[in-house]
């Protein structure tokens, strides 16, 4: 998109700004100052920073999916690995499994095609995987919610590690990455989803239900 197309888009969407203001806005998007704005420049400007903490979570998911550790995942493998039944919106009843599945397939397919210039290339690299989740991250408010979402839909095992770093993200003393813990992905996801809804208090619905079940069992 060059400046004339950018200015037309502003006019079409009735963004009231002067010529100098439009030029100033365009320069914010035009990172390499070549007089055009590509998709990557536009999206990175809109989305803002992708924190190292969230990047580390995405890298862990990619490592799980990249079974032969060659740095590439097949497009169809990514689609089949995504599990909408553990999406937080499905769990809390605000959306259906099919809604979440359709949204993911639509967004990921569109992003993949744009990244590869609409060629038949069906490989997904770490950079592309990070790029997609950078876009997704913009719609998730907190790190806790992002971790809950990622551990759910990608079935990530969040465990302690003695590795010095993952993808350039340094571990804390003792080899533990920040807030990466849990016995396995399903237990971790349930724990995080529980905390994201009710916090750390003991009088939560889940704990109350467990207490009532145990009490009723003893009474029986």
C-alpha positions in Angstrom: 0.0 0.0 0.0 1.5 3.3 -1.0 0.5 6.7 0.4 -2.2 7.5 -2.1 -3.9 4.1 -1.3 -3.4 4.8 2.5 -5.0 8.2 2.1 -7.9 6.8 0.2 -8.5 4.2 2.9 -8.6 7.0 5.5 -11.2 8.8 3.4 -13.2 5.7 2.8 -13.5 5.0 6.5 -14.1 8.7 7.2 -11.0 9.3 9.4 -10.9 13.0 9.7 -7.3 14.2 9.3 -5.4 16.7 7.3 -2.8 15.9 4.6 0.2 16.5 7.0 -1.5 14.3 9.7 -2.1 11.5 7.1 1.5 11.7 6.1 2.6 11.5 9.8 0.4 8.5 10.4 1.7 6.8 7.2 5.3 7.3 8.4 4.5 5.4 11.6 3.5 2.3 9.6 6.3 2.6 7.0 9.1 1.1 9.1 11.7 0.8 6.4 10.9 4.2 4.8 10.4 2.8 1.3 7.2 4.7 0.6 4.9 1.6 1.0 3.4 -0.3 3.9 3.3 -4.1 3.7 1.1 -6.5 5.7 3.9 -7.2 8.3 4.5 -3.5 8.9 0.8 -2.7 9.2 0.1 -5.6 11.6 3.2 -5.1 13.8 2.3 -1.4 14.2 -1.3 -2.2 15.2 -0.5 -5.1 17.5 2.4 -3.5 19.4 4.9 -5.4 21.6 4.9 -9.2 21.9 6.3 -9.8 25.3 9.2 -12.3 25.8 7.1 -14.2 28.3 4.4 -14.8 25.8 6.9 -15.6 23.0 8.4 -18.3 25.3 5.0 -19.9 25.7 4.6 -19.9 21.9 8.0 -21.4 21.4 7.2 -24.2 23.8 4.1 -25.0 21.9 6.0 -25.0 18.6 8.7 -27.4 20.1 5.9 -29.8 21.2 4.4 -29.8 17.7 7.8 -30.0 15.9 8.3 -33.7 16.7 11.4 -34.2 14.6 12.9 -30.9 15.7 13.7 -29.7 12.2 12.2 -26.3 12.7 9.2 -26.8 10.4 5.7 -28.1 11.0 3.3 -29.2 8.2 0.3 -26.9 7.8 -2.2 -29.8 8.2 -0.5 -30.9 11.4 -0.9 -27.5 13.0 -4.6 -27.5 12.1 -5.2 -31.1 13.4 -3.3 -30.4 16.7 -5.4 -27.4 17.7 -8.0 -28.5 20.3 -11.1 -26.2 20.5 -12.7 -28.3 23.2 -10.2 -26.8 25.7 -10.7 -23.2 24.6 -11.6 -21.0 27.6 -14.6 -19.6 25.7 -15.9 -23.1 25.1 -15.4 -24.0 28.8 -17.3 -21.0 30.1 -20.1 -21.5 27.6 -19.9 -18.3 25.7 -18.9 -20.0 22.4 -19.3 -23.4 20.8 -16.6 -25.8 19.7 -17.5 -25.3 16.1 -17.3 -21.5 16.4 -13.8 -21.6 17.8 -12.6 -24.2 15.3 -13.9 -22.2 12.4 -12.4 -19.0 13.7 -9.0 -20.6 14.2 -9.0 -22.3 10.8 -10.1 -19.1 9.0 -7.5 -16.9 10.8 -4.6 -19.3 10.6 -5.2 -20.2 7.0 -5.5 -16.5 6.0 -2.3 -15.6 7.9 -0.4 -18.6 6.4 -1.4 -17.6 2.9 -0.4 -14.0 3.4 2.9 -15.1 4.9 3.7 -17.3 1.9 2.4 -14.9 -0.8 -0.5 -17.2 -1.6 1.8 -19.9 -2.8 1.1 -23.7 -2.3 3.8 -23.9 0.4 2.4 -25.9 3.3 5.2 -25.6 5.8 5.0 -23.5 9.0 8.2 -22.1 10.5 8.7 -20.9 14.0 8.8 -17.3 12.8 5.4 -17.8 11.2 4.0 -19.5 14.3 5.2 -16.6 16.4 3.8 -14.1 14.0 0.3 -15.6 14.1 0.3 -15.7 17.9 1.5 -12.2 18.1 -1.7 -11.3 16.3 -3.7 -13.6 18.6 -2.0 -12.1 21.7 -3.4 -8.7 21.0 -6.8 -10.0 21.9 -5.8 -11.6 25.2 -5.6 -9.1 28.1 -3.3 -10.8 30.6 -0.4 -13.2 30.6 -2.3 -15.6 32.8 -5.2 -15.8 30.3 -2.7 -16.2 27.4 -1.0 -19.1 29.2 -4.3 -20.7 30.0 -5.4 -20.4 26.3 -2.2 -21.8 25.0 -1.9 -24.7 27.4 -5.4 -25.6 26.6 -5.7 -25.5 22.8 -2.1 -26.8 22.1 -1.9 -29.3 25.0 1.3 -28.0 26.3 3.1 -29.7 29.2 4.2 -26.8 31.4 7.0 -28.3 33.5 10.3 -27.2 35.0 13.3 -27.3 32.8 17.0 -27.4 33.4 17.7 -25.9 29.9 19.6 -22.6 30.0 17.3 -21.0 27.5 14.5 -21.7 25.0 14.7 -19.8 21.8 16.8 -17.1 23.4 14.5 -16.7 26.5 16.7 -17.1 29.6 15.5 -19.3 32.4 15.4 -18.1 36.0 17.9 -19.4 38.6 17.4 -23.1 39.0 16.4 -23.6 35.4 12.7 -22.6 35.9 11.0 -20.4 33.3 8.6 -17.8 34.8 5.3 -19.4 35.9 6.0 -22.6 34.0 4.9 -25.4 36.3 2.5 -28.3 36.6 2.5 -32.1 36.3 1.0 -32.3 32.8 -0.8 -30.2 30.3 -4.3 -31.1 31.3 -3.8 -30.6 35.0 -1.9 -27.4 34.3 -4.7 -26.1 32.1 -7.4 -26.9 34.7 -5.4 -25.2 37.4 -4.8 -22.0 35.4 -8.3 -21.8 34.1 -9.6 -22.2 37.6 -7.4 -19.4 38.9 -8.2 -17.1 36.0 -11.9 -17.4 36.9 -11.8 -17.5 40.7 -8.3 -16.4 41.8 -6.4 -18.1 44.6 -9.1 -18.2 47.2 -10.0 -21.5 48.9 -13.8 -20.8 48.7 -14.0 -21.4 45.0 -16.8 -23.4 43.3 -14.4 -26.2 42.3 -13.1 -26.7 45.8 -16.5 -26.5 47.3 -17.8 -29.1 45.0 -15.0 -31.4 45.8 -15.6 -30.9 49.5 -19.3 -31.6 49.1 -18.6 -34.8 47.2 -16.2 -36.0 49.9 -18.7 -35.1 52.7 -21.6 -36.9 50.9 -19.4 -39.9 50.3 -18.5 -40.2 54.0 -22.2 -39.7 55.0 -23.3 -42.5 52.6 
